[in-house]
Amino acid sequence: METWDAIRARRNVREFEDRAIPAADLDQILEAGRRAPSSRNWQPWDFVVVTARGRLAELARVWQGAGHVARSAATIALVAPEPANDRQRDHCQYDLGQATMSIMIAAADLGVGSGHAAVGDQQLARQLLGFPDGKFLAYLIALGYPSERPLTPVQRPDRRPFDEVVHRDRW
């Protein structure tokens, strides 16, 4: 798939086929996250990849809206440092957003669907993933092949009209 097609095809997927993602494809998706832009090249992320069905079911319990994690072929947990102040928090969140989008676009390029989830239970997350003190689980990105329909460019996205969103020179 071409980049523009991957951008247009990416959508939140929460129902997945029961098949694994090839290791090389999963590594390519992770590499896209690793190469994401980062403020001052801070790269505040660590990625914990979970593929075992039982572990995915346990991981889904960290947020009430993360049931799709249990059904995914793989889920990437984005772990970050606990911010020292508001500025560091803001930079971290922006960087994590860029890594997330890089991961999701790379996945779409390979025909792999993705769906993000928040995290509520940090204690359970730490217990399941084993990340060290001073870190927190920021987000989960569930991955798998869409069970409903394959990823193809969306012709009529459910988005505000272009001319309503884009302002030139001033509002």
Chimera marker file (.cmm) of the C-alpha trace (Angstrom):
<marker_set name="trace">
<marker id="1" x="0.000" y="0.000" z="0.000" r="1" g="1" b="0" radius="0.5"/>
<marker id="2" x="1.202" y="3.551" z="-0.654" r="1" g="1" b="0" radius="0.5"/>
<marker id="3" x="1.521" y="6.001" z="2.255" r="1" g="1" b="0" radius="0.5"/>
<marker id="4" x="-1.487" y="8.091" z="1.225" r="1" g="1" b="0" radius="0.5"/>
<marker id="5" x="-3.598" y="4.948" z="0.885" r="1" g="1" b="0" radius="0.5"/>
<marker id="6" x="-2.449" y="3.721" z="4.318" r="1" g="1" b="0" radius="0.5"/>
<marker id="7" x="-3.433" y="7.061" z="5.867" r="1" g="1" b="0" radius="0.5"/>
<marker id="8" x="-6.861" y="6.919" z="4.218" r="1" g="1" b="0" radius="0.5"/>
<marker id="9" x="-7.362" y="3.234" z="5.067" r="1" g="1" b="0" radius="0.5"/>
<marker id="10" x="-6.436" y="3.436" z="8.745" r="1" g="1" b="0" radius="0.5"/>
<marker id="11" x="-9.409" y="3.200" z="11.041" r="1" g="1" b="0" radius="0.5"/>
<marker id="12" x="-9.987" y="1.935" z="14.562" r="1" g="1" b="0" radius="0.5"/>
<marker id="13" x="-10.391" y="-1.822" z="14.414" r="1" g="1" b="0" radius="0.5"/>
<marker id="14" x="-11.677" y="-3.709" z="17.425" r="1" g="1" b="0" radius="0.5"/>
<marker id="15" x="-12.697" y="-7.049" z="15.900" r="1" g="1" b="0" radius="0.5"/>
<marker id="16" x="-9.852" y="-9.183" z="14.638" r="1" g="1" b="0" radius="0.5"/>
<marker id="17" x="-9.371" y="-12.451" z="12.759" r="1" g="1" b="0" radius="0.5"/>
<marker id="18" x="-7.834" y="-15.256" z="14.787" r="1" g="1" b="0" radius="0.5"/>
<marker id="19" x="-4.446" y="-15.301" z="13.069" r="1" g="1" b="0" radius="0.5"/>
<marker id="20" x="-0.967" y="-14.199" z="14.010" r="1" g="1" b="0" radius="0.5"/>
<marker id="21" x="0.917" y="-11.278" z="12.542" r="1" g="1" b="0" radius="0.5"/>
<marker id="22" x="4.202" y="-12.485" z="10.989" r="1" g="1" b="0" radius="0.5"/>
<marker id="23" x="7.188" y="-11.604" z="13.190" r="1" g="1" b="0" radius="0.5"/>
<marker id="24" x="8.841" y="-9.554" z="10.420" r="1" g="1" b="0" radius="0.5"/>
<marker id="25" x="5.671" y="-7.464" z="9.983" r="1" g="1" b="0" radius="0.5"/>
<marker id="26" x="5.348" y="-6.934" z="13.729" r="1" g="1" b="0" radius="0.5"/>
<marker id="27" x="8.986" y="-5.840" z="13.888" r="1" g="1" b="0" radius="0.5"/>
<marker id="28" x="8.403" y="-3.400" z="11.012" r="1" g="1" b="0" radius="0.5"/>
<marker id="29" x="5.432" y="-1.896" z="12.867" r="1" g="1" b="0" radius="0.5"/>
<marker id="30" x="7.545" y="-1.546" z="16.022" r="1" g="1" b="0" radius="0.5"/>
<marker id="31" x="10.394" y="-0.010" z="14.027" r="1" g="1" b="0" radius="0.5"/>
<marker id="32" x="7.971" y="2.633" z="12.749" r="1" g="1" b="0" radius="0.5"/>
<marker id="33" x="7.202" y="3.550" z="16.351" r="1" g="1" b="0" radius="0.5"/>
<marker id="34" x="10.877" y="3.592" z="17.280" r="1" g="1" b="0" radius="0.5"/>
<marker id="35" x="11.615" y="5.982" z="14.400" r="1" g="1" b="0" radius="0.5"/>
<marker id="36" x="8.792" y="8.391" z="15.268" r="1" g="1" b="0" radius="0.5"/>
<marker id="37" x="9.682" y="12.067" z="15.698" r="1" g="1" b="0" radius="0.5"/>
<marker id="38" x="10.446" y="13.118" z="19.247" r="1" g="1" b="0" radius="0.5"/>
<marker id="39" x="10.962" y="16.468" z="20.933" r="1" g="1" b="0" radius="0.5"/>
<marker id="40" x="14.712" y="17.045" z="21.284" r="1" g="1" b="0" radius="0.5"/>
<marker id="41" x="15.111" y="13.385" z="20.287" r="1" g="1" b="0" radius="0.5"/>
<marker id="42" x="14.010" y="12.405" z="23.803" r="1" g="1" b="0" radius="0.5"/>
<marker id="43" x="12.316" y="9.162" z="22.654" r="1" g="1" b="0" radius="0.5"/>
<marker id="44" x="10.453" y="8.666" z="25.949" r="1" g="1" b="0" radius="0.5"/>
<marker id="45" x="8.867" y="5.387" z="24.910" r="1" g="1" b="0" radius="0.5"/>
<marker id="46" x="9.486" y="1.741" z="25.548" r="1" g="1" b="0" radius="0.5"/>
<marker id="47" x="7.314" y="-0.831" z="23.811" r="1" g="1" b="0" radius="0.5"/>
<marker id="48" x="6.183" y="-4.064" z="25.453" r="1" g="1" b="0" radius="0.5"/>
<marker id="49" x="4.706" y="-6.432" z="22.868" r="1" g="1" b="0" radius="0.5"/>
<marker id="50" x="2.211" y="-9.006" z="24.096" r="1" g="1" b="0" radius="0.5"/>
<marker id="51" x="1.100" y="-11.855" z="21.817" r="1" g="1" b="0" radius="0.5"/>
<marker id="52" x="0.097" y="-14.721" z="24.143" r="1" g="1" b="0" radius="0.5"/>
<marker id="53" x="-3.698" y="-15.075" z="24.212" r="1" g="1" b="0" radius="0.5"/>
<marker id="54" x="-3.897" y="-15.473" z="28.009" r="1" g="1" b="0" radius="0.5"/>
<marker id="55" x="-1.668" y="-12.449" z="28.618" r="1" g="1" b="0" radius="0.5"/>
<marker id="56" x="-3.740" y="-10.369" z="26.200" r="1" g="1" b="0" radius="0.5"/>
<marker id="57" x="-6.904" y="-11.274" z="28.136" r="1" g="1" b="0" radius="0.5"/>
<marker id="58" x="-5.238" y="-10.189" z="31.386" r="1" g="1" b="0" radius="0.5"/>
<marker id="59" x="-3.929" y="-6.972" z="29.810" r="1" g="1" b="0" radius="0.5"/>
<marker id="60" x="-7.431" y="-6.065" z="28.613" r="1" g="1" b="0" radius="0.5"/>
<marker id="61" x="-8.396" y="-5.641" z="32.279" r="1" g="1" b="0" radius="0.5"/>
<marker id="62" x="-6.331" y="-2.440" z="32.692" r="1" g="1" b="0" radius="0.5"/>
<marker id="63" x="-9.158" y="-0.386" z="31.134" r="1" g="1" b="0" radius="0.5"/>
<marker id="64" x="-12.917" y="-0.984" z="30.921" r="1" g="1" b="0" radius="0.5"/>
<marker id="65" x="-12.881" y="-0.138" z="27.197" r="1" g="1" b="0" radius="0.5"/>
<marker id="66" x="-10.014" y="-2.445" z="26.255" r="1" g="1" b="0" radius="0.5"/>
<marker id="67" x="-11.908" y="-5.661" z="25.488" r="1" g="1" b="0" radius="0.5"/>
<marker id="68" x="-10.525" y="-5.622" z="21.949" r="1" g="1" b="0" radius="0.5"/>
<marker id="69" x="-7.025" y="-6.140" z="23.400" r="1" g="1" b="0" radius="0.5"/>
<marker id="70" x="-8.039" y="-9.659" z="24.452" r="1" g="1" b="0" radius="0.5"/>
<marker id="71" x="-9.066" y="-10.446" z="20.855" r="1" g="1" b="0" radius="0.5"/>
<marker id="72" x="-6.001" y="-8.937" z="19.182" r="1" g="1" b="0" radius="0.5"/>
<marker id="73" x="-3.134" y="-10.845" z="17.579" r="1" g="1" b="0" radius="0.5"/>
<marker id="74" x="-0.680" y="-8.572" z="19.370" r="1" g="1" b="0" radius="0.5"/>
<marker id="75" x="-0.867" y="-5.503" z="21.558" r="1" g="1" b="0" radius="0.5"/>
<marker id="76" x="1.846" y="-2.915" z="21.978" r="1" g="1" b="0" radius="0.5"/>
<marker id="77" x="2.015" y="-1.316" z="25.407" r="1" g="1" b="0" radius="0.5"/>
<marker id="78" x="3.557" y="2.163" z="25.297" r="1" g="1" b="0" radius="0.5"/>
<marker id="79" x="5.481" y="2.693" z="28.520" r="1" g="1" b="0" radius="0.5"/>
<marker id="80" x="6.866" y="6.116" z="29.386" r="1" g="1" b="0" radius="0.5"/>
<marker id="81" x="8.660" y="7.890" z="32.225" r="1" g="1" b="0" radius="0.5"/>
<marker id="82" x="6.531" y="9.468" z="34.924" r="1" g="1" b="0" radius="0.5"/>
<marker id="83" x="6.772" y="13.171" z="34.106" r="1" g="1" b="0" radius="0.5"/>
<marker id="84" x="8.645" y="15.457" z="36.488" r="1" g="1" b="0" radius="0.5"/>
<marker id="85" x="6.502" y="18.485" z="35.588" r="1" g="1" b="0" radius="0.5"/>
<marker id="86" x="3.725" y="19.719" z="33.292" r="1" g="1" b="0" radius="0.5"/>
<marker id="87" x="6.119" y="20.629" z="30.483" r="1" g="1" b="0" radius="0.5"/>
<marker id="88" x="7.672" y="17.156" z="30.461" r="1" g="1" b="0" radius="0.5"/>
<marker id="89" x="4.170" y="15.614" z="30.577" r="1" g="1" b="0" radius="0.5"/>
<marker id="90" x="3.108" y="17.650" z="27.545" r="1" g="1" b="0" radius="0.5"/>
<marker id="91" x="6.234" y="16.746" z="25.552" r="1" g="1" b="0" radius="0.5"/>
<marker id="92" x="5.833" y="13.088" z="26.467" r="1" g="1" b="0" radius="0.5"/>
<marker id="93" x="2.182" y="12.979" z="25.393" r="1" g="1" b="0" radius="0.5"/>
<marker id="94" x="2.976" y="14.671" z="22.084" r="1" g="1" b="0" radius="0.5"/>
<marker id="95" x="5.829" y="12.243" z="21.413" r="1" g="1" b="0" radius="0.5"/>
<marker id="96" x="3.674" y="9.251" z="22.345" r="1" g="1" b="0" radius="0.5"/>
<marker id="97" x="1.008" y="10.504" z="19.955" r="1" g="1" b="0" radius="0.5"/>
<marker id="98" x="3.536" y="10.619" z="17.136" r="1" g="1" b="0" radius="0.5"/>
<marker id="99" x="4.775" y="7.105" z="17.947" r="1" g="1" b="0" radius="0.5"/>
<marker id="100" x="1.178" y="5.864" z="18.090" r="1" g="1" b="0" radius="0.5"/>
<marker id="101" x="0.313" y="7.284" z="14.701" r="1" g="1" b="0" radius="0.5"/>
<marker id="102" x="3.523" y="5.941" z="13.148" r="1" g="1" b="0" radius="0.5"/>
<marker id="103" x="2.668" y="2.485" z="14.498" r="1" g="1" b="0" radius="0.5"/>
<marker id="104" x="-0.900" y="2.666" z="13.224" r="1" g="1" b="0" radius="0.5"/>
<marker id="105" x="0.043" y="3.889" z="9.729" r="1" g="1" b="0" radius="0.5"/>
<marker id="106" x="2.767" y="1.232" z="9.404" r="1" g="1" b="0" radius="0.5"/>
<marker id="107" x="0.245" y="-1.406" z="10.478" r="1" g="1" b="0" radius="0.5"/>
<marker id="108" x="-2.345" y="-0.172" z="7.963" r="1" g="1" b="0" radius="0.5"/>
<marker id="109" x="0.309" y="-0.297" z="5.242" r="1" g="1" b="0" radius="0.5"/>
<marker id="110" x="0.628" y="-4.026" z="5.963" r="1" g="1" b="0" radius="0.5"/>
<marker id="111" x="-3.141" y="-4.604" z="6.091" r="1" g="1" b="0" radius="0.5"/>
<marker id="112" x="-3.064" y="-4.872" z="9.888" r="1" g="1" b="0" radius="0.5"/>
<marker id="113" x="-5.798" y="-3.086" z="11.805" r="1" g="1" b="0" radius="0.5"/>
<marker id="114" x="-5.225" y="-1.197" z="15.031" r="1" g="1" b="0" radius="0.5"/>
<marker id="115" x="-7.281" y="0.101" z="17.916" r="1" g="1" b="0" radius="0.5"/>
<marker id="116" x="-5.977" y="2.159" z="20.806" r="1" g="1" b="0" radius="0.5"/>
<marker id="117" x="-6.983" y="1.959" z="24.456" r="1" g="1" b="0" radius="0.5"/>
<marker id="118" x="-6.375" y="4.037" z="27.543" r="1" g="1" b="0" radius="0.5"/>
<marker id="119" x="-5.089" y="2.651" z="30.825" r="1" g="1" b="0" radius="0.5"/>
<marker id="120" x="-6.751" y="3.001" z="34.196" r="1" g="1" b="0" radius="0.5"/>
<marker id="121" x="-5.191" y="0.407" z="36.476" r="1" g="1" b="0" radius="0.5"/>
<marker id="122" x="-1.470" y="1.201" z="36.615" r="1" g="1" b="0" radius="0.5"/>
<marker id="123" x="-0.859" y="-1.291" z="39.419" r="1" g="1" b="0" radius="0.5"/>
<marker id="124" x="-2.257" y="-4.173" z="37.362" r="1" g="1" b="0" radius="0.5"/>
<marker id="125" x="-0.362" y="-2.923" z="34.290" r="1" g="1" b="0" radius="0.5"/>
<marker id="126" x="2.920" y="-2.912" z="36.235" r="1" g="1" b="0" radius="0.5"/>
<marker id="127" x="2.203" y="-6.377" z="37.625" r="1" g="1" b="0" radius="0.5"/>
<marker id="128" x="1.430" y="-7.821" z="34.172" r="1" g="1" b="0" radius="0.5"/>
<marker id="129" x="4.164" y="-6.091" z="32.164" r="1" g="1" b="0" radius="0.5"/>
<marker id="130" x="6.926" y="-5.753" z="34.765" r="1" g="1" b="0" radius="0.5"/>
<marker id="131" x="7.984" y="-2.221" z="33.872" r="1" g="1" b="0" radius="0.5"/>
<marker id="132" x="10.168" y="-0.504" z="36.485" r="1" g="1" b="0" radius="0.5"/>
<marker id="133" x="9.317" y="2.170" z="39.032" r="1" g="1" b="0" radius="0.5"/>
<marker id="134" x="9.402" y="5.652" z="37.567" r="1" g="1" b="0" radius="0.5"/>
<marker id="135" x="7.514" y="4.456" z="34.464" r="1" g="1" b="0" radius="0.5"/>
<marker id="136" x="3.812" y="4.211" z="33.626" r="1" g="1" b="0" radius="0.5"/>
<marker id="137" x="1.721" y="2.510" z="30.970" r="1" g="1" b="0" radius="0.5"/>
<marker id="138" x="0.440" y="5.341" z="28.778" r="1" g="1" b="0" radius="0.5"/>
<marker id="139" x="-1.534" y="3.541" z="26.064" r="1" g="1" b="0" radius="0.5"/>
<marker id="140" x="-2.240" y="0.212" z="24.426" r="1" g="1" b="0" radius="0.5"/>
<marker id="141" x="-2.385" y="-0.381" z="20.674" r="1" g="1" b="0" radius="0.5"/>
<marker id="142" x="-4.155" y="-3.602" z="19.750" r="1" g="1" b="0" radius="0.5"/>
<marker id="143" x="-3.198" y="-5.074" z="16.377" r="1" g="1" b="0" radius="0.5"/>
<marker id="144" x="-4.674" y="-7.734" z="14.134" r="1" g="1" b="0" radius="0.5"/>
<marker id="145" x="-6.245" y="-8.443" z="10.784" r="1" g="1" b="0" radius="0.5"/>
<marker id="146" x="-9.737" y="-6.897" z="10.649" r="1" g="1" b="0" radius="0.5"/>
<marker id="147" x="-12.457" y="-9.545" z="10.825" r="1" g="1" b="0" radius="0.5"/>
<marker id="148" x="-15.235" y="-7.349" z="9.418" r="1" g="1" b="0" radius="0.5"/>
<marker id="149" x="-13.658" y="-5.914" z="6.273" r="1" g="1" b="0" radius="0.5"/>
<marker id="150" x="-10.087" y="-5.454" z="5.077" r="1" g="1" b="0" radius="0.5"/>
<marker id="151" x="-8.397" y="-2.084" z="5.277" r="1" g="1" b="0" radius="0.5"/>
<marker id="152" x="-9.018" y="-0.089" z="2.116" r="1" g="1" b="0" radius="0.5"/>
<marker id="153" x="-9.010" y="3.678" z="1.595" r="1" g="1" b="0" radius="0.5"/>
<marker id="154" x="-12.168" y="5.208" z="3.049" r="1" g="1" b="0" radius="0.5"/>
<marker id="155" x="-13.832" y="7.224" z="0.312" r="1" g="1" b="0" radius="0.5"/>
<marker id="156" x="-16.185" y="9.238" z="2.540" r="1" g="1" b="0" radius="0.5"/>
<marker id="157" x="-14.605" y="9.584" z="5.987" r="1" g="1" b="0" radius="0.5"/>
<marker id="158" x="-16.786" y="10.619" z="8.913" r="1" g="1" b="0" radius="0.5"/>
<marker id="159" x="-14.884" y="13.866" z="9.394" r="1" g="1" b="0" radius="0.5"/>
<marker id="160" x="-15.733" y="17.537" z="9.466" r="1" g="1" b="0" radius="0.5"/>
<marker id="161" x="-15.605" y="19.071" z="5.961" r="1" g="1" b="0" radius="0.5"/>
<marker id="162" x="-12.166" y="20.173" z="4.755" r="1" g="1" b="0" radius="0.5"/>
<marker id="163" x="-13.217" y="23.812" z="4.329" r="1" g="1" b="0" radius="0.5"/>
<marker id="164" x="-14.598" y="23.864" z="7.866" r="1" g="1" b="0" radius="0.5"/>
<marker id="165" x="-11.341" y="22.582" z="9.352" r="1" g="1" b="0" radius="0.5"/>
<marker id="166" x="-8.734" y="24.391" z="7.257" r="1" g="1" b="0" radius="0.5"/>
<marker id="167" x="-8.195" y="28.125" z="7.746" r="1" g="1" b="0" radius="0.5"/>
<marker id="168" x="-5.734" y="29.966" z="5.559" r="1" g="1" b="0" radius="0.5"/>
<marker id="169" x="-3.676" y="32.872" z="6.897" r="1" g="1" b="0" radius="0.5"/>
<marker id="170" x="-6.153" y="33.441" z="9.753" r="1" g="1" b="0" radius="0.5"/>
<marker id="171" x="-9.348" y="32.032" z="11.239" r="1" g="1" b="0" radius="0.5"/>
<link id1="1" id2="2" r="1" g="1" b="0" radius="0.2"/>
<link id1="2" id2="3" r="1" g="1" b="0" radius="0.2"/>
<link id1="3" id2="4" r="1" g="1" b="0" radius="0.2"/>
<link id1="4" id2="5" r="1" g="1" b="0" radius="0.2"/>
<link id1="5" id2="6" r="1" g="1" b="0" radius="0.2"/>
<link id1="6" id2="7" r="1" g="1" b="0" radius="0.2"/>
<link id1="7" id2="8" r="1" g="1" b="0" radius="0.2"/>
<link id1="8" id2="9" r="1" g="1" b="0" radius="0.2"/>
<link id1="9" id2="10" r="1" g="1" b="0" radius="0.2"/>
<link id1="10" id2="11" r="1" g="1" b="0" radius="0.2"/>
<link id1="11" id2="12" r="1" g="1" b="0" radius="0.2"/>
<link id1="12" id2="13" r="1" g="1" b="0" radius="0.2"/>
<link id1="13" id2="14" r="1" g="1" b="0" radius="0.2"/>
<link id1="14" id2="15" r="1" g="1" b="0" radius="0.2"/>
<link id1="15" id2="16" r="1" g="1" b="0" radius="0.2"/>
<link id1="16" id2="17" r="1" g="1" b="0" radius="0.2"/>
<link id1="17" id2="18" r="1" g="1" b="0" radius="0.2"/>
<link id1="18" id2="19" r="1" g="1" b="0" radius="0.2"/>
<link id1="19" id2="20" r="1" g="1" b="0" radius="0.2"/>
<link id1="20" id2="21" r="1" g="1" b="0" radius="0.2"/>
<link id1="21" id2="22" r="1" g="1" b="0" radius="0.2"/>
<link id1="22" id2="23" r="1" g="1" b="0" radius="0.2"/>
<link id1="23" id2="24" r="1" g="1" b="0" radius="0.2"/>
<link id1="24" id2="25" r="1" g="1" b="0" radius="0.2"/>
<link id1="25" id2="26" r="1" g="1" b="0" radius="0.2"/>
<link id1="26" id2="27" r="1" g="1" b="0" radius="0.2"/>
<link id1="27" id2="28" r="1" g="1" b="0" radius="0.2"/>
<link id1="28" id2="29" r="1" g="1" b="0" radius="0.2"/>
<link id1="29" id2="30" r="1" g="1" b="0" radius="0.2"/>
<link id1="30" id2="31" r="1" g="1" b="0" radius="0.2"/>
<link id1="31" id2="32" r="1" g="1" b="0" radius="0.2"/>
<link id1="32" id2="33" r="1" g="1" b="0" radius="0.2"/>
<link id1="33" id2="34" r="1" g="1" b="0" radius="0.2"/>
<link id1="34" id2="35" r="1" g="1" b="0" radius="0.2"/>
<link id1="35" id2="36" r="1" g="1" b="0" radius="0.2"/>
<link id1="36" id2="37" r="1" g="1" b="0" radius="0.2"/>
<link id1="37" id2="38" r="1" g="1" b="0" radius="0.2"/>
<link id1="38" id2="39" r="1" g="1" b="0" radius="0.2"/>
<link id1="39" id2="40" r="1" g="1" b="0" radius="0.2"/>
<link id1="40" id2="41" r="1" g="1" b="0" radius="0.2"/>
<link id1="41" id2="42" r="1" g="1" b="0" radius="0.2"/>
<link id1="42" id2="43" r="1" g="1" b="0" radius="0.2"/>
<link id1="43" id2="44" r="1" g="1" b="0" radius="0.2"/>
<link id1="44" id2="45" r="1" g="1" b="0" radius="0.2"/>
<link id1="45" id2="46" r="1" g="1" b="0" radius="0.2"/>
<link id1="46" id2="47" r="1" g="1" b="0" radius="0.2"/>
<link id1="47" id2="48" r="1" g="1" b="0" radius="0.2"/>
<link id1="48" id2="49" r="1" g="1" b="0" radius="0.2"/>
<link id1="49" id2="50" r="1" g="1" b="0" radius="0.2"/>
<link id1="50" id2="51" r="1" g="1" b="0" radius="0.2"/>
<link id1="51" id2="52" r="1" g="1" b="0" radius="0.2"/>
<link id1="52" id2="53" r="1" g="1" b="0" radius="0.2"/>
<link id1="53" id2="54" r="1" g="1" b="0" radius="0.2"/>
<link id1="54" id2="55" r="1" g="1" b="0" radius="0.2"/>
<link id1="55" id2="56" r="1" g="1" b="0" radius="0.2"/>
<link id1="56" id2="57" r="1" g="1" b="0" radius="0.2"/>
<link id1="57" id2="58" r="1" g="1" b="0" radius="0.2"/>
<link id1="58" id2="59" r="1" g="1" b="0" radius="0.2"/>
<link id1="59" id2="60" r="1" g="1" b="0" radius="0.2"/>
<link id1="60" id2="61" r="1" g="1" b="0" radius="0.2"/>
<link id1="61" id2="62" r="1" g="1" b="0" radius="0.2"/>
<link id1="62" id2="63" r="1" g="1" b="0" radius="0.2"/>
<link id1="63" id2="64" r="1" g="1" b="0" radius="0.2"/>
<link id1="64" id2="65" r="1" g="1" b="0" radius="0.2"/>
<link id1="65" id2="66" r="1" g="1" b="0" radius="0.2"/>
<link id1="66" id2="67" r="1" g="1" b="0" radius="0.2"/>
<link id1="67" id2="68" r="1" g="1" b="0" radius="0.2"/>
<link id1="68" id2="69" r="1" g="1" b="0" radius="0.2"/>
<link id1="69" id2="70" r="1" g="1" b="0" radius="0.2"/>
<link id1="70" id2="71" r="1" g="1" b="0" radius="0.2"/>
<link id1="71" id2="72" r="1" g="1" b="0" radius="0.2"/>
<link id1="72" id2="73" r="1" g="1" b="0" radius="0.2"/>
<link id1="73" id2="74" r="1" g="1" b="0" radius="0.2"/>
<link id1="74" id2="75" r="1" g="1" b="0" radius="0.2"/>
<link id1="75" id2="76" r="1" g="1" b="0" radius="0.2"/>
<link id1="76" id2="77" r="1" g="1" b="0" radius="0.2"/>
<link id1="77" id2="78" r="1" g="1" b="0" radius="0.2"/>
<link id1="78" id2="79" r="1" g="1" b="0" radius="0.2"/>
<link id1="79" id2="80" r="1" g="1" b="0" radius="0.2"/>
<link id1="80" id2="81" r="1" g="1" b="0" radius="0.2"/>
<link id1="81" id2="82" r="1" g="1" b="0" radius="0.2"/>
<link id1="82" id2="83" r="1" g="1" b="0" radius="0.2"/>
<link id1="83" id2="84" r="1" g="1" b="0" radius="0.2"/>
<link id1="84" id2="85" r="1" g="1" b="0" radius="0.2"/>
<link id1="85" id2="86" r="1" g="1" b="0" radius="0.2"/>
<link id1="86" id2="87" r="1" g="1" b="0" radius="0.2"/>
<link id1="87" id2="88" r="1" g="1" b="0" radius="0.2"/>
<link id1="88" id2="89" r="1" g="1" b="0" radius="0.2"/>
<link id1="89" id2="90" r="1" g="1" b="0" radius="0.2"/>
<link id1="90" id2="91" r="1" g="1" b="0" radius="0.2"/>
<link id1="91" id2="92" r="1" g="1" b="0" radius="0.2"/>
<link id1="92" id2="93" r="1" g="1" b="0" radius="0.2"/>
<link id1="93" id2="94" r="1" g="1" b="0" radius="0.2"/>
<link id1="94" id2="95" r="1" g="1" b="0" radius="0.2"/>
<link id1="95" id2="96" r="1" g="1" b="0" radius="0.2"/>
<link id1="96" id2="97" r="1" g="1" b="0" radius="0.2"/>
<link id1="97" id2="98" r="1" g="1" b="0" radius="0.2"/>
<link id1="98" id2="99" r="1" g="1" b="0" radius="0.2"/>
<link id1="99" id2="100" r="1" g="1" b="0" radius="0.2"/>
<link id1="100" id2="101" r="1" g="1" b="0" radius="0.2"/>
<link id1="101" id2="102" r="1" g="1" b="0" radius="0.2"/>
<link id1="102" id2="103" r="1" g="1" b="0" radius="0.2"/>
<link id1="103" id2="104" r="1" g="1" b="0" radius="0.2"/>
<link id1="104" id2="105" r="1" g="1" b="0" radius="0.2"/>
<link id1="105" id2="106" r="1" g="1" b="0" radius="0.2"/>
<link id1="106" id2="107" r="1" g="1" b="0" radius="0.2"/>
<link id1="107" id2="108" r="1" g="1" b="0" radius="0.2"/>
<link id1="108" id2="109" r="1" g="1" b="0" radius="0.2"/>
<link id1="109" id2="110" r="1" g="1" b="0" radius="0.2"/>
<link id1="110" id2="111" r="1" g="1" b="0" radius="0.2"/>
<link id1="111" id2="112" r="1" g="1" b="0" radius="0.2"/>
<link id1="112" id2="113" r="1" g="1" b="0" radius="0.2"/>
<link id1="113" id2="114" r="1" g="1" b="0" radius="0.2"/>
<link id1="114" id2="115" r="1" g="1" b="0" radius="0.2"/>
<link id1="115" id2="116" r="1" g="1" b="0" radius="0.2"/>
<link id1="116" id2="117" r="1" g="1" b="0" radius="0.2"/>
<link id1="117" id2="118" r="1" g="1" b="0" radius="0.2"/>
<link id1="118" id2="119" r="1" g="1" b="0" radius="0.2"/>
<link id1="119" id2="120" r="1" g="1" b="0" radius="0.2"/>
<link id1="120" id2="121" r="1" g="1" b="0" radius="0.2"/>
<link id1="121" id2="122" r="1" g="1" b="0" radius="0.2"/>
<link id1="122" id2="123" r="1" g="1" b="0" radius="0.2"/>
<link id1="123" id2="124" r="1" g="1" b="0" radius="0.2"/>
<link id1="124" id2="125" r="1" g="1" b="0" radius="0.2"/>
<link id1="125" id2="126" r="1" g="1" b="0" radius="0.2"/>
<link id1="126" id2="127" r="1" g="1" b="0" radius="0.2"/>
<link id1="127" id2="128" r="1" g="1" b="0" radius="0.2"/>
<link id1="128" id2="129" r="1" g="1" b="0" radius="0.2"/>
<link id1="129" id2="130" r="1" g="1" b="0" radius="0.2"/>
<link id1="130" id2="131" r="1" g="1" b="0" radius="0.2"/>
<link id1="131" id2="132" r="1" g="1" b="0" radius="0.2"/>
<link id1="132" id2="133" r="1" g="1" b="0" radius="0.2"/>
<link id1="133" id2="134" r="1" g="1" b="0" radius="0.2"/>
<link id1="134" id2="135" r="1" g="1" b="0" radius="0.2"/>
<link id1="135" id2="136" r="1" g="1" b="0" radius="0.2"/>
<link id1="136" id2="137" r="1" g="1" b="0" radius="0.2"/>
<link id1="137" id2="138" r="1" g="1" b="0" radius="0.2"/>
<link id1="138" id2="139" r="1" g="1" b="0" radius="0.2"/>
<link id1="139" id2="140" r="1" g="1" b="0" radius="0.2"/>
<link id1="140" id2="141" r="1" g="1" b="0" radius="0.2"/>
<link id1="141" id2="142" r="1" g="1" b="0" radius="0.2"/>
<link id1="142" id2="143" r="1" g="1" b="0" radius="0.2"/>
<link id1="143" id2="144" r="1" g="1" b="0" radius="0.2"/>
<link id1="144" id2="145" r="1" g="1" b="0" radius="0.2"/>
<link id1="145" id2="146" r="1" g="1" b="0" radius="0.2"/>
<link id1="146" id2="147" r="1" g="1" b="0" radius="0.2"/>
<link id1="147" id2="148" r="1" g="1" b="0" radius="0.2"/>
<link id1="148" id2="149" r="1" g="1" b="0" radius="0.2"/>
<link id1="149" id2="150" r="1" g="1" b="0" radius="0.2"/>
<link id1="150" id2="151" r="1" g="1" b="0" radius="0.2"/>
<link id1="151" id2="152" r="1" g="1" b="0" radius="0.2"/>
<link id1="152" id2="153" r="1" g="1" b="0" radius="0.2"/>
<link id1="153" id2="154" r="1" g="1" b="0" radius="0.2"/>
<link id1="154" id2="155" r="1" g="1" b="0" radius="0.2"/>
<link id1="155" id2="156" r="1" g="1" b="0" radius="0.2"/>
<link id1="156" id2="157" r="1" g="1" b="0" radius="0.2"/>
<link id1="157" id2="158" r="1" g="1" b="0" radius="0.2"/>
<link id1="158" id2="159" r="1" g="1" b="0" radius="0.2"/>
<link id1="159" id2="160" r="1" g="1" b="0" radius="0.2"/>
<link id1="160" id2="161" r="1" g="1" b="0" radius="0.2"/>
<link id1="161" id2="162" r="1" g="1" b="0" radius="0.2"/>
<link id1="162" id2="163" r="1" g="1" b="0" radius="0.2"/>
<link id1="163" id2="164" r="1" g="1" b="0" radius="0.2"/>
<link id1="164" id2="165" r="1" g="1" b="0" radius="0.2"/>
<link id1="165" id2="166" r="1" g="1" b="0" radius="0.2"/>
<link id1="166" id2="167" r="1" g="1" b="0" radius="0.2"/>
<link id1="167" id2="168" r="1" g="1" b="0" radius="0.2"/>
<link id1="168" id2="169" r="1" g="1" b="0" radius="0.2"/>
<link id1="169" id2="170" r="1" g="1" b="0" radius="0.2"/>
<link id1="170" id2="171" r="1" g="1" b="0" radius="0.2"/>
</marker_set>
